[in-house]
């Protein structure tokens, strides 16, 4: 489990798969709309709950490659 940057406005539940947002270099909720270059899929999941205002999040990386939004 690693502590990584999180989009501060995102509300993330434990166990939720995450989206890597390239423009903010941080993880966001899987409900976020992916933009070009963002990575989605089962690449990482939240190891804890992180509410709005939190700047970081504990995640577990799965080793499964994600999908880069074209």
PQR file of N, CA, C, O and H, with PARSE charges and radii, in Angstrom:
ATOM      1  N   UNK A   1       0.859  -1.178   0.000 -0.4000 1.5000
ATOM      2  CA  UNK A   1       0.000   0.000   0.000 -0.0000 2.0000
ATOM      3  C   UNK A   1       0.899   1.231   0.000  0.5500 1.7000
ATOM      4  O   UNK A   1       1.860   1.309   0.765 -0.5500 1.4000
ATOM      5  N   UNK A   2       0.580   2.186  -0.857 -0.4000 1.5000
ATOM      6  CA  UNK A   2       1.354   3.410  -1.004 -0.0000 2.0000
ATOM      7  C   UNK A   2       0.461   4.624  -0.793  0.5500 1.7000
ATOM      8  O   UNK A   2      -0.724   4.591  -1.126 -0.5500 1.4000
ATOM      9  H   UNK A   2      -0.201   2.123  -1.479  0.4000 1.0000
ATOM     10  N   UNK A   3       1.016   5.679  -0.251 -0.4000 1.5000
ATOM     11  CA  UNK A   3       0.302   6.952  -0.125 -0.0000 2.0000
ATOM     12  C   UNK A   3       0.644   7.780  -1.354  0.5500 1.7000
ATOM     13  O   UNK A   3       1.815   8.021  -1.648 -0.5500 1.4000
ATOM     14  H   UNK A   3       1.979   5.706   0.019  0.4000 1.0000
ATOM     15  N   UNK A   4      -0.383   8.210  -2.065 -0.4000 1.5000
ATOM     16  CA  UNK A   4      -0.214   8.921  -3.333 -0.0000 2.0000
ATOM     17  C   UNK A   4      -1.069  10.191  -3.341  0.5500 1.7000
ATOM     18  O   UNK A   4      -1.980  10.328  -2.525 -0.5500 1.4000
ATOM     19  H   UNK A   4      -1.335   8.014  -1.826  0.4000 1.0000
ATOM     20  N   UNK A   5      -0.778  11.121  -4.262 -0.4000 1.5000
ATOM     21  CA  UNK A   5      -1.598  12.334  -4.360 -0.0000 2.0000
ATOM     22  C   UNK A   5      -3.013  12.014  -4.846  0.5500 1.7000
ATOM     23  O   UNK A   5      -3.229  11.080  -5.618 -0.5500 1.4000
ATOM     24  H   UNK A   5      -0.038  11.009  -4.925  0.4000 1.0000
ATOM     25  N   UNK A   6      -3.963  12.814  -4.375 -0.4000 1.5000
ATOM     26  CA  UNK A   6      -5.382  12.652  -4.708 -0.0000 2.0000
ATOM     27  C   UNK A   6      -5.951  13.993  -5.128  0.5500 1.7000
ATOM     28  O   UNK A   6      -5.564  15.025  -4.580 -0.5500 1.4000
ATOM     29  H   UNK A   6      -3.787  13.573  -3.749  0.4000 1.0000
ATOM     30  N   UNK A   7      -6.852  13.998  -6.081 -0.4000 1.5000
ATOM     31  CA  UNK A   7      -7.583  15.211  -6.445 -0.0000 2.0000
ATOM     32  C   UNK A   7      -8.364  15.630  -5.203  0.5500 1.7000
ATOM     33  O   UNK A   7      -9.203  14.872  -4.716 -0.5500 1.4000
ATOM     34  H   UNK A   7      -7.167  13.160  -6.526  0.4000 1.0000
ATOM     35  N   UNK A   8      -8.097  16.826  -4.687 -0.4000 1.5000
ATOM     36  CA  UNK A   8      -8.648  17.212  -3.378 -0.0000 2.0000
ATOM     37  C   UNK A   8     -10.174  17.243  -3.326  0.5500 1.7000
ATOM     38  O   UNK A   8     -10.750  17.022  -2.261 -0.5500 1.4000
ATOM     39  H   UNK A   8      -7.416  17.441  -5.083  0.4000 1.0000
ATOM     40  N   UNK A   9     -10.839  17.509  -4.442 -0.4000 1.5000
ATOM     41  CA  UNK A   9     -12.302  17.573  -4.447 -0.0000 2.0000
ATOM     42  C   UNK A   9     -12.960  16.195  -4.518  0.5500 1.7000
ATOM     43  O   UNK A   9     -14.163  16.074  -4.288 -0.5500 1.4000
ATOM     44  H   UNK A   9     -10.372  17.688  -5.308  0.4000 1.0000
ATOM     45  N   UNK A  10     -12.187  15.161  -4.833 -0.4000 1.5000
ATOM     46  CA  UNK A  10     -12.746  13.822  -5.012 -0.0000 2.0000
ATOM     47  C   UNK A  10     -13.135  13.187  -3.682  0.5500 1.7000
ATOM     48  O   UNK A  10     -12.459  13.365  -2.669 -0.5500 1.4000
ATOM     49  H   UNK A  10     -11.210  15.259  -5.020  0.4000 1.0000
ATOM     50  N   UNK A  11     -14.238  12.441  -3.706 -0.4000 1.5000
ATOM     51  CA  UNK A  11     -14.654  11.629  -2.569 -0.0000 2.0000
ATOM     52  C   UNK A  11     -14.509  10.175  -3.007  0.5500 1.7000
ATOM     53  O   UNK A  11     -15.182   9.723  -3.934 -0.5500 1.4000
ATOM     54  H   UNK A  11     -14.788  12.296  -4.529  0.4000 1.0000
ATOM     55  N   UNK A  12     -13.629   9.454  -2.334 -0.4000 1.5000
ATOM     56  CA  UNK A  12     -13.266   8.102  -2.754 -0.0000 2.0000
ATOM     57  C   UNK A  12     -13.588   7.113  -1.640  0.5500 1.7000
ATOM     58  O   UNK A  12     -13.268   7.345  -0.474 -0.5500 1.4000
ATOM     59  H   UNK A  12     -13.083   9.821  -1.581  0.4000 1.0000
ATOM     60  N   UNK A  13     -14.222   6.013  -2.015 -0.4000 1.5000
ATOM     61  CA  UNK A  13     -14.576   4.951  -1.066 -0.0000 2.0000
ATOM     62  C   UNK A  13     -13.520   3.853  -1.066  0.5500 1.7000
ATOM     63  O   UNK A  13     -12.866   3.608  -2.080 -0.5500 1.4000
ATOM     64  H   UNK A  13     -14.482   5.825  -2.962  0.4000 1.0000
ATOM     65  N   UNK A  14     -13.363   3.203   0.064 -0.4000 1.5000
ATOM     66  CA  UNK A  14     -12.430   2.090   0.164 -0.0000 2.0000
ATOM     67  C   UNK A  14     -12.837   1.000  -0.820  0.5500 1.7000
ATOM     68  O   UNK A  14     -14.017   0.665  -0.925 -0.5500 1.4000
ATOM     69  H   UNK A  14     -13.895   3.403   0.887  0.4000 1.0000
ATOM     70  N   UNK A  15     -11.865   0.445  -1.542 -0.4000 1.5000
ATOM     71  CA  UNK A  15     -12.124  -0.615  -2.508 -0.0000 2.0000
ATOM     72  C   UNK A  15     -12.434  -0.125  -3.909  0.5500 1.7000
ATOM     73  O   UNK A  15     -12.492  -0.925  -4.843 -0.5500 1.4000
ATOM     74  H   UNK A  15     -10.907   0.717  -1.457  0.4000 1.0000
ATOM     75  N   UNK A  16     -12.632   1.163  -4.074 -0.4000 1.5000
ATOM     76  CA  UNK A  16     -12.978   1.747  -5.373 -0.0000 2.0000
ATOM     77  C   UNK A  16     -11.762   1.747  -6.295  0.5500 1.7000
ATOM     78  O   UNK A  16     -10.655   2.072  -5.865 -0.5500 1.4000
ATOM     79  H   UNK A  16     -12.585   1.813  -3.315  0.4000 1.0000
ATOM     80  N   UNK A  17     -11.966   1.380  -7.572 -0.4000 1.5000
ATOM     81  CA  UNK A  17     -10.888   1.519  -8.545 -0.0000 2.0000
ATOM     82  C   UNK A  17     -10.729   3.012  -8.832  0.5500 1.7000
ATOM     83  O   UNK A  17     -11.660   3.795  -8.641 -0.5500 1.4000
ATOM     84  H   UNK A  17     -12.865   1.116  -7.921  0.4000 1.0000
ATOM     85  N   UNK A  18      -9.544   3.391  -9.289 -0.4000 1.5000
ATOM     86  CA  UNK A  18      -9.226   4.814  -9.402 -0.0000 2.0000
ATOM     87  C   UNK A  18      -8.849   5.213 -10.817  0.5500 1.7000
ATOM     88  O   UNK A  18      -8.494   4.370 -11.641 -0.5500 1.4000
ATOM     89  H   UNK A  18      -8.788   2.754  -9.444  0.4000 1.0000
ATOM     90  N   UNK A  19      -8.929   6.501 -11.086 -0.4000 1.5000
ATOM     91  CA  UNK A  19      -8.504   7.088 -12.349 -0.0000 2.0000
ATOM     92  C   UNK A  19      -7.294   7.963 -12.081  0.5500 1.7000
ATOM     93  O   UNK A  19      -7.322   8.793 -11.173 -0.5500 1.4000
ATOM     94  H   UNK A  19      -9.217   7.186 -10.417  0.4000 1.0000
ATOM     95  N   UNK A  20      -6.213   7.788 -12.868 -0.4000 1.5000
ATOM     96  CA  UNK A  20      -5.042   8.656 -12.762 -0.0000 2.0000
ATOM     97  C   UNK A  20      -5.270   9.839 -13.689  0.5500 1.7000
ATOM     98  O   UNK A  20      -5.438   9.663 -14.896 -0.5500 1.4000
ATOM     99  H   UNK A  20      -6.190   7.113 -13.606  0.4000 1.0000
ATOM    100  N   UNK A  21      -5.276  11.051 -13.127 -0.4000 1.5000
ATOM    101  CA  UNK A  21      -5.524  12.271 -13.889 -0.0000 2.0000
ATOM    102  C   UNK A  21      -4.171  12.897 -14.225  0.5500 1.7000
ATOM    103  O   UNK A  21      -3.459  13.374 -13.342 -0.5500 1.4000
ATOM    104  H   UNK A  21      -5.140  11.194 -12.146  0.4000 1.0000
ATOM    105  N   UNK A  22      -3.834  12.888 -15.492 -0.4000 1.5000
ATOM    106  CA  UNK A  22      -2.527  13.361 -15.942 -0.0000 2.0000
ATOM    107  C   UNK A  22      -2.325  14.843 -15.640  0.5500 1.7000
ATOM    108  O   UNK A  22      -1.254  15.231 -15.173 -0.5500 1.4000
ATOM    109  H   UNK A  22      -4.413  12.500 -16.210  0.4000 1.0000
ATOM    110  N   UNK A  23      -3.327  15.675 -15.896 -0.4000 1.5000
ATOM    111  CA  UNK A  23      -3.156  17.126 -15.736 -0.0000 2.0000
ATOM    112  C   UNK A  23      -2.914  17.551 -14.299  0.5500 1.7000
ATOM    113  O   UNK A  23      -2.270  18.573 -14.062 -0.5500 1.4000
ATOM    114  H   UNK A  23      -4.197  15.360 -16.276  0.4000 1.0000
ATOM    115  N   UNK A  24      -3.419  16.785 -13.329 -0.4000 1.5000
ATOM    116  CA  UNK A  24      -3.208  17.145 -11.923 -0.0000 2.0000
ATOM    117  C   UNK A  24      -2.217  16.207 -11.231  0.5500 1.7000
ATOM    118  O   UNK A  24      -1.903  16.395 -10.055 -0.5500 1.4000
ATOM    119  H   UNK A  24      -3.942  15.955 -13.521  0.4000 1.0000
ATOM    120  N   UNK A  25      -1.726  15.204 -11.952 -0.4000 1.5000
ATOM    121  CA  UNK A  25      -0.787  14.216 -11.394 -0.0000 2.0000
ATOM    122  C   UNK A  25      -1.299  13.665 -10.062  0.5500 1.7000
ATOM    123  O   UNK A  25      -0.581  13.641  -9.062 -0.5500 1.4000
ATOM    124  H   UNK A  25      -1.981  15.052 -12.907  0.4000 1.0000
ATOM    125  N   UNK A  26      -2.557  13.224 -10.076 -0.4000 1.5000
ATOM    126  CA  UNK A  26      -3.198  12.725  -8.858 -0.0000 2.0000
ATOM    127  C   UNK A  26      -4.294  11.726  -9.236  0.5500 1.7000
ATOM    128  O   UNK A  26      -4.771  11.703 -10.370 -0.5500 1.4000
ATOM    129  H   UNK A  26      -3.140  13.243 -10.888  0.4000 1.0000
ATOM    130  N   UNK A  27      -4.681  10.904  -8.259 -0.4000 1.5000
ATOM    131  CA  UNK A  27      -5.773   9.958  -8.469 -0.0000 2.0000
ATOM    132  C   UNK A  27      -7.118  10.613  -8.195  0.5500 1.7000
ATOM    133  O   UNK A  27      -7.237  11.497  -7.348 -0.5500 1.4000
ATOM    134  H   UNK A  27      -4.294  10.923  -7.337  0.4000 1.0000
ATOM    135  N   UNK A  28      -8.129  10.158  -8.933 -0.4000 1.5000
ATOM    136  CA  UNK A  28      -9.500  10.650  -8.783 -0.0000 2.0000
ATOM    137  C   UNK A  28     -10.424   9.438  -8.684  0.5500 1.7000
ATOM    138  O   UNK A  28     -10.014   8.303  -8.930 -0.5500 1.4000
ATOM    139  H   UNK A  28      -8.032   9.439  -9.622  0.4000 1.0000
ATOM    140  N   UNK A  29     -11.655   9.699  -8.326 -0.4000 1.5000
ATOM    141  CA  UNK A  29     -12.697   8.679  -8.234 -0.0000 2.0000
ATOM    142  C   UNK A  29     -12.906   8.010  -9.593  0.5500 1.7000
ATOM    143  O   UNK A  29     -12.645   8.617 -10.631 -0.5500 1.4000
ATOM    144  H   UNK A  29     -11.988  10.621  -8.126  0.4000 1.0000
ATOM    145  N   UNK A  30     -13.373   6.770  -9.588 -0.4000 1.5000
ATOM    146  CA  UNK A  30     -13.667   6.109 -10.858 -0.0000 2.0000
ATOM    147  C   UNK A  30     -14.907   6.696 -11.530  0.5500 1.7000
ATOM    148  O   UNK A  30     -15.190   6.388 -12.688 -0.5500 1.4000
ATOM    149  H   UNK A  30     -13.585   6.277  -8.744  0.4000 1.0000
ATOM    150  N   UNK A  31     -15.637   7.530 -10.818 -0.4000 1.5000
ATOM    151  CA  UNK A  31     -16.803   8.207 -11.398 -0.0000 2.0000
ATOM    152  C   UNK A  31     -16.390   9.445 -12.196  0.5500 1.7000
ATOM    153  O   UNK A  31     -17.206  10.023 -12.914 -0.5500 1.4000
ATOM    154  H   UNK A  31     -15.407   7.781  -9.878  0.4000 1.0000
ATOM    155  N   UNK A  32     -15.132   9.847 -12.070 -0.4000 1.5000
ATOM    156  CA  UNK A  32     -14.646  11.031 -12.796 -0.0000 2.0000
ATOM    157  C   UNK A  32     -14.627  10.741 -14.290  0.5500 1.7000
ATOM    158  O   UNK A  32     -14.368   9.612 -14.707 -0.5500 1.4000
ATOM    159  H   UNK A  32     -14.469   9.377 -11.487  0.4000 1.0000
ATOM    160  N   UNK A  33     -14.898  11.753 -15.085 -0.4000 1.5000
ATOM    161  CA  UNK A  33     -14.837  11.622 -16.534 -0.0000 2.0000
ATOM    162  C   UNK A  33     -13.383  11.725 -16.966  0.5500 1.7000
ATOM    163  O   UNK A  33     -12.736  12.747 -16.739 -0.5500 1.4000
ATOM    164  H   UNK A  33     -15.109  12.670 -14.747  0.4000 1.0000
ATOM    165  N   UNK A  34     -12.872  10.677 -17.582 -0.4000 1.5000
ATOM    166  CA  UNK A  34     -11.473  10.660 -18.007 -0.0000 2.0000
ATOM    167  C   UNK A  34     -11.271  11.569 -19.212  0.5500 1.7000
ATOM    168  O   UNK A  34     -12.094  11.610 -20.126 -0.5500 1.4000
ATOM    169  H   UNK A  34     -13.398   9.847 -17.766  0.4000 1.0000
ATOM    170  N   UNK A  35     -10.156  12.297 -19.191 -0.4000 1.5000
ATOM    171  CA  UNK A  35      -9.764  13.155 -20.307 -0.0000 2.0000
ATOM    172  C   UNK A  35      -8.615  12.474 -21.056  0.5500 1.7000
ATOM    173  O   UNK A  35      -8.082  11.466 -20.591 -0.5500 1.4000
ATOM    174  H   UNK A  35      -9.487  12.263 -18.448  0.4000 1.0000
ATOM    175  N   UNK A  36      -8.242  13.009 -22.186 -0.4000 1.5000
ATOM    176  CA  UNK A  36      -7.151  12.463 -22.976 -0.0000 2.0000
ATOM    177  C   UNK A  36      -5.894  12.307 -22.129  0.5500 1.7000
ATOM    178  O   UNK A  36      -5.453  13.252 -21.475 -0.5500 1.4000
ATOM    179  H   UNK A  36      -8.675  13.828 -22.563  0.4000 1.0000
ATOM    180  N   UNK A  37      -5.323  11.104 -22.147 -0.4000 1.5000
ATOM    181  CA  UNK A  37      -4.101  10.816 -21.406 -0.0000 2.0000
ATOM    182  C   UNK A  37      -4.319  10.234 -20.024  0.5500 1.7000
ATOM    183  O   UNK A  37      -3.390   9.675 -19.441 -0.5500 1.4000
ATOM    184  H   UNK A  37      -5.681  10.336 -22.678  0.4000 1.0000
ATOM    185  N   UNK A  38      -5.531  10.353 -19.483 -0.4000 1.5000
ATOM    186  CA  UNK A  38      -5.827   9.784 -18.163 -0.0000 2.0000
ATOM    187  C   UNK A  38      -5.828   8.254 -18.250  0.5500 1.7000
ATOM    188  O   UNK A  38      -6.082   7.685 -19.312 -0.5500 1.4000
ATOM    189  H   UNK A  38      -6.285  10.807 -19.957  0.4000 1.0000
ATOM    190  N   UNK A  39      -5.543   7.600 -17.129 -0.4000 1.5000
ATOM    191  CA  UNK A  39      -5.489   6.145 -17.093 -0.0000 2.0000
ATOM    192  C   UNK A  39      -6.630   5.623 -16.223  0.5500 1.7000
ATOM    193  O   UNK A  39      -6.785   6.024 -15.070 -0.5500 1.4000
ATOM    194  H   UNK A  39      -5.336   8.062 -16.266  0.4000 1.0000
ATOM    195  N   UNK A  40      -7.425   4.719 -16.798 -0.4000 1.5000
ATOM    196  CA  UNK A  40      -8.563   4.136 -16.097 -0.0000 2.0000
ATOM    197  C   UNK A  40      -8.410   2.620 -16.051  0.5500 1.7000
ATOM    198  O   UNK A  40      -7.536   2.056 -16.710 -0.5500 1.4000
ATOM    199  H   UNK A  40      -7.299   4.393 -17.735  0.4000 1.0000
ATOM    200  N   UNK A  41      -9.247   1.978 -15.285 -0.4000 1.5000
ATOM    201  CA  UNK A  41      -9.238   0.523 -15.214 -0.0000 2.0000
ATOM    202  C   UNK A  41      -8.786   0.041 -13.855  0.5500 1.7000
ATOM    203  O   UNK A  41      -8.676   0.828 -12.915 -0.5500 1.4000
ATOM    204  H   UNK A  41      -9.957   2.435 -14.750  0.4000 1.0000
ATOM    205  N   UNK A  42      -8.525  -1.252 -13.748 -0.4000 1.5000
ATOM    206  CA  UNK A  42      -8.208  -1.858 -12.453 -0.0000 2.0000
ATOM    207  C   UNK A  42      -6.741  -1.738 -12.048  0.5500 1.7000
ATOM    208  O   UNK A  42      -6.210  -2.634 -11.390 -0.5500 1.4000
ATOM    209  H   UNK A  42      -8.615  -1.891 -14.512  0.4000 1.0000
ATOM    210  N   UNK A  43      -6.089  -0.663 -12.424 -0.4000 1.5000
ATOM    211  CA  UNK A  43      -4.665  -0.468 -12.132 -0.0000 2.0000
ATOM    212  C   UNK A  43      -4.391  -0.303 -10.642  0.5500 1.7000
ATOM    213  O   UNK A  43      -3.395  -0.815 -10.131 -0.5500 1.4000
ATOM    214  H   UNK A  43      -6.520   0.064 -12.958  0.4000 1.0000
ATOM    215  N   UNK A  44      -5.268   0.405  -9.949 -0.4000 1.5000
ATOM    216  CA  UNK A  44      -5.099   0.664  -8.517 -0.0000 2.0000
ATOM    217  C   UNK A  44      -6.475   0.782  -7.876  0.5500 1.7000
ATOM    218  O   UNK A  44      -7.450   1.151  -8.530 -0.5500 1.4000
ATOM    219  H   UNK A  44      -6.077   0.820 -10.364  0.4000 1.0000
ATOM    220  N   UNK A  45      -6.538   0.459  -6.574 -0.4000 1.5000
ATOM    221  CA  UNK A  45      -7.788   0.666  -5.853 -0.0000 2.0000
ATOM    222  C   UNK A  45      -7.500   1.303  -4.501  0.5500 1.7000
ATOM    223  O   UNK A  45      -6.406   1.167  -3.951 -0.5500 1.4000
ATOM    224  H   UNK A  45      -5.746   0.159  -6.043  0.4000 1.0000
ATOM    225  N   UNK A  46      -8.497   1.997  -3.978 -0.4000 1.5000
ATOM    226  CA  UNK A  46      -8.361   2.724  -2.716 -0.0000 2.0000
ATOM    227  C   UNK A  46      -8.279   1.754  -1.549  0.5500 1.7000
ATOM    228  O   UNK A  46      -9.112   0.857  -1.414 -0.5500 1.4000
ATOM    229  H   UNK A  46      -9.385   2.108  -4.424  0.4000 1.0000
ATOM    230  N   UNK A  47      -7.272   1.938  -0.709 -0.4000 1.5000
ATOM    231  CA  UNK A  47      -7.115   1.107   0.480 -0.0000 2.0000
ATOM    232  C   UNK A  47      -7.753   1.759   1.696  0.5500 1.7000
ATOM    233  O   UNK A  47      -7.731   1.202   2.794 -0.5500 1.4000
ATOM    234  H   UNK A  47      -6.596   2.666  -0.818  0.4000 1.0000
ATOM    235  N   UNK A  48      -8.318   2.937   1.498 -0.4000 1.5000
ATOM    236  CA  UNK A  48      -8.980   3.668   2.580 -0.0000 2.0000
ATOM    237  C   UNK A  48     -10.013   4.616   1.993  0.5500 1.7000
ATOM    238  O   UNK A  48     -10.032   4.851   0.784 -0.5500 1.4000
ATOM    239  H   UNK A  48      -8.336   3.390   0.607  0.4000 1.0000
ATOM    240  N   UNK A  49     -10.864   5.155   2.841 -0.4000 1.5000
ATOM    241  CA  UNK A  49     -11.812   6.204   2.450 -0.0000 2.0000
ATOM    242  C   UNK A  49     -11.060   7.522   2.479  0.5500 1.7000
ATOM    243  O   UNK A  49     -10.278   7.774   3.396 -0.5500 1.4000
ATOM    244  H   UNK A  49     -10.849   4.964   3.822  0.4000 1.0000
ATOM    245  N   UNK A  50     -11.292   8.372   1.472 -0.4000 1.5000
ATOM    246  CA  UNK A  50     -10.671   9.700   1.441 -0.0000 2.0000
ATOM    247  C   UNK A  50     -11.716  10.700   0.958  0.5500 1.7000
ATOM    248  O   UNK A  50     -12.166  10.638  -0.186 -0.5500 1.4000
ATOM    249  H   UNK A  50     -11.926   8.168   0.727  0.4000 1.0000
ATOM    250  N   UNK A  51     -12.088  11.605   1.827 -0.4000 1.5000
ATOM    251  CA  UNK A  51     -13.115  12.581   1.504 -0.0000 2.0000
ATOM    252  C   UNK A  51     -12.565  13.809   0.812  0.5500 1.7000
ATOM    253  O   UNK A  51     -11.358  13.958   0.626 -0.5500 1.4000
ATOM    254  H   UNK A  51     -11.722  11.655   2.756  0.4000 1.0000
ATOM    255  N   UNK A  52     -13.484  14.685   0.436 -0.4000 1.5000
ATOM    256  CA  UNK A  52     -13.109  15.950  -0.186 -0.0000 2.0000
ATOM    257  C   UNK A  52     -12.206  16.716   0.774  0.5500 1.7000
ATOM    258  O   UNK A  52     -12.445  16.729   1.982 -0.5500 1.4000
ATOM    259  H   UNK A  52     -14.465  14.563   0.588  0.4000 1.0000
ATOM    260  N   UNK A  53     -11.185  17.344   0.243 -0.4000 1.5000
ATOM    261  CA  UNK A  53     -10.251  18.106   1.045 -0.0000 2.0000
ATOM    262  C   UNK A  53      -8.978  17.349   1.357  0.5500 1.7000
ATOM    263  O   UNK A  53      -7.954  17.963   1.657 -0.5500 1.4000
ATOM    264  H   UNK A  53     -10.991  17.333  -0.738  0.4000 1.0000
ATOM    265  N   UNK A  54      -9.019  16.017   1.291 -0.4000 1.5000
ATOM    266  CA  UNK A  54      -7.811  15.222   1.531 -0.0000 2.0000
ATOM    267  C   UNK A  54      -6.880  15.358   0.326  0.5500 1.7000
ATOM    268  O   UNK A  54      -7.330  15.324  -0.819 -0.5500 1.4000
ATOM    269  H   UNK A  54      -9.851  15.518   1.046  0.4000 1.0000
ATOM    270  N   UNK A  55      -5.593  15.511   0.588 -0.4000 1.5000
ATOM    271  CA  UNK A  55      -4.622  15.702  -0.488 -0.0000 2.0000
ATOM    272  C   UNK A  55      -3.929  14.410  -0.891  0.5500 1.7000
ATOM    273  O   UNK A  55      -3.255  14.363  -1.921 -0.5500 1.4000
ATOM    274  H   UNK A  55      -5.227  15.539   1.518  0.4000 1.0000
ATOM    275  N   UNK A  56      -4.090  13.353  -0.084 -0.4000 1.5000
ATOM    276  CA  UNK A  56      -3.447  12.086  -0.408 -0.0000 2.0000
ATOM    277  C   UNK A  56      -4.371  10.928  -0.064  0.5500 1.7000
ATOM    278  O   UNK A  56      -5.415  11.102   0.566 -0.5500 1.4000
ATOM    279  H   UNK A  56      -4.637  13.392   0.752  0.4000 1.0000
ATOM    280  N   UNK A  57      -3.960   9.745  -0.493 -0.4000 1.5000
ATOM    281  CA  UNK A  57      -4.805   8.562  -0.380 -0.0000 2.0000
ATOM    282  C   UNK A  57      -3.916   7.331  -0.354  0.5500 1.7000
ATOM    283  O   UNK A  57      -2.916   7.281  -1.070 -0.5500 1.4000
ATOM    284  H   UNK A  57      -3.113   9.603  -1.005  0.4000 1.0000
ATOM    285  N   UNK A  58      -4.256   6.340   0.453 -0.4000 1.5000
ATOM    286  CA  UNK A  58      -3.546   5.057   0.444 -0.0000 2.0000
ATOM    287  C   UNK A  58      -4.151   4.187  -0.651  0.5500 1.7000
ATOM    288  O   UNK A  58      -5.364   3.976  -0.681 -0.5500 1.4000
ATOM    289  H   UNK A  58      -5.068   6.380   1.034  0.4000 1.0000
ATOM    290  N   UNK A  59      -3.302   3.677  -1.557 -0.4000 1.5000
ATOM    291  CA  UNK A  59      -3.783   2.832  -2.652 -0.0000 2.0000
ATOM    292  C   UNK A  59      -2.975   1.550  -2.726  0.5500 1.7000
ATOM    293  O   UNK A  59      -1.843   1.473  -2.249 -0.5500 1.4000
ATOM    294  H   UNK A  59      -2.318   3.849  -1.532  0.4000 1.0000
ATOM    295  N   UNK A  60      -3.584   0.555  -3.330 -0.4000 1.5000
ATOM    296  CA  UNK A  60      -2.924  -0.713  -3.625 -0.0000 2.0000
ATOM    297  C   UNK A  60      -2.878  -0.830  -5.142  0.5500 1.7000
ATOM    298  O   UNK A  60      -3.906  -0.752  -5.816 -0.5500 1.4000
ATOM    299  H   UNK A  60      -4.504   0.617  -3.717  0.4000 1.0000
ATOM    300  N   UNK A  61      -1.670  -1.020  -5.669 -0.4000 1.5000
ATOM    301  CA  UNK A  61      -1.509  -1.211  -7.107 -0.0000 2.0000
ATOM    302  C   UNK A  61      -1.677  -2.688  -7.429  0.5500 1.7000
ATOM    303  O   UNK A  61      -1.154  -3.544  -6.716 -0.5500 1.4000
ATOM    304  H   UNK A  61      -0.836  -1.083  -5.122  0.4000 1.0000
ATOM    305  N   UNK A  62      -2.404  -2.989  -8.496 -0.4000 1.5000
ATOM    306  CA  UNK A  62      -2.753  -4.366  -8.820 -0.0000 2.0000
ATOM    307  C   UNK A  62      -1.784  -5.046  -9.771  0.5500 1.7000
ATOM    308  O   UNK A  62      -1.755  -6.275  -9.846 -0.5500 1.4000
ATOM    309  H   UNK A  62      -2.829  -2.294  -9.075  0.4000 1.0000
ATOM    310  N   UNK A  63      -0.995  -4.277 -10.495 -0.4000 1.5000
ATOM    311  CA  UNK A  63      -0.113  -4.847 -11.490 -0.0000 2.0000
ATOM    312  C   UNK A  63      -0.808  -5.078 -12.834  0.5500 1.7000
ATOM    313  O   UNK A  63      -0.193  -5.546 -13.792 -0.5500 1.4000
ATOM    314  H   UNK A  63      -1.018  -3.279 -10.435  0.4000 1.0000
ATOM    315  N   UNK A  64      -2.088  -4.743 -12.887 -0.4000 1.5000
ATOM    316  CA  UNK A  64      -2.860  -4.877 -14.131 -0.0000 2.0000
ATOM    317  C   UNK A  64      -2.758  -3.554 -14.877  0.5500 1.7000
ATOM    318  O   UNK A  64      -3.025  -2.500 -14.300 -0.5500 1.4000
ATOM    319  H   UNK A  64      -2.588  -4.363 -12.109  0.4000 1.0000
ATOM    320  N   UNK A  65      -2.376  -3.592 -16.154 -0.4000 1.5000
ATOM    321  CA  UNK A  65      -2.275  -2.341 -16.905 -0.0000 2.0000
ATOM    322  C   UNK A  65      -3.646  -1.691 -17.079  0.5500 1.7000
ATOM    323  O   UNK A  65      -4.657  -2.380 -17.220 -0.5500 1.4000
ATOM    324  H   UNK A  65      -2.159  -4.448 -16.623  0.4000 1.0000
ATOM    325  N   UNK A  66      -3.668  -0.383 -17.067 -0.4000 1.5000
ATOM    326  CA  UNK A  66      -4.910   0.358 -17.279 -0.0000 2.0000
ATOM    327  C   UNK A  66      -5.079   0.712 -18.742  0.5500 1.7000
ATOM    328  O   UNK A  66      -4.308   0.281 -19.600 -0.5500 1.4000
ATOM    329  H   UNK A  66      -2.847   0.176 -16.953  0.4000 1.0000
ATOM    330  N   UNK A  67      -6.092   1.496 -19.006 -0.4000 1.5000
ATOM    331  CA  UNK A  67      -6.387   1.970 -20.354 -0.0000 2.0000
ATOM    332  C   UNK A  67      -6.136   3.473 -20.406  0.5500 1.7000
ATOM    333  O   UNK A  67      -6.659   4.230 -19.587 -0.5500 1.4000
ATOM    334  H   UNK A  67      -6.719   1.846 -18.309  0.4000 1.0000
ATOM    335  N   UNK A  68      -5.333   3.895 -21.371 -0.4000 1.5000
ATOM    336  CA  UNK A  68      -5.060   5.324 -21.545 -0.0000 2.0000
ATOM    337  C   UNK A  68      -6.143   5.901 -22.444  0.5500 1.7000
ATOM    338  O   UNK A  68      -6.359   5.422 -23.557 -0.5500 1.4000
ATOM    339  H   UNK A  68      -4.908   3.281 -22.035  0.4000 1.0000
ATOM    340  N   UNK A  69      -6.820   6.930 -21.954 -0.4000 1.5000
ATOM    341  CA  UNK A  69      -7.904   7.575 -22.709 -0.0000 2.0000
ATOM    342  C   UNK A  69      -7.304   8.303 -23.922  0.5500 1.7000
ATOM    343  O   UNK A  69      -6.404   9.131 -23.778 -0.5500 1.4000
ATOM    344  H   UNK A  69      -6.644   7.319 -21.050  0.4000 1.0000
ATOM    345  N   UNK A  70      -7.801   7.990 -25.084 -0.4000 1.5000
ATOM    346  CA  UNK A  70      -7.310   8.600 -26.324 -0.0000 2.0000
ATOM    347  C   UNK A  70      -7.938   9.947 -26.546  0.5500 1.7000
ATOM    348  O   UNK A  70      -7.644  10.609 -27.541 -0.5500 1.4000
ATOM    349  H   UNK A  70      -8.532   7.318 -25.202  0.4000 1.0000
TER
END
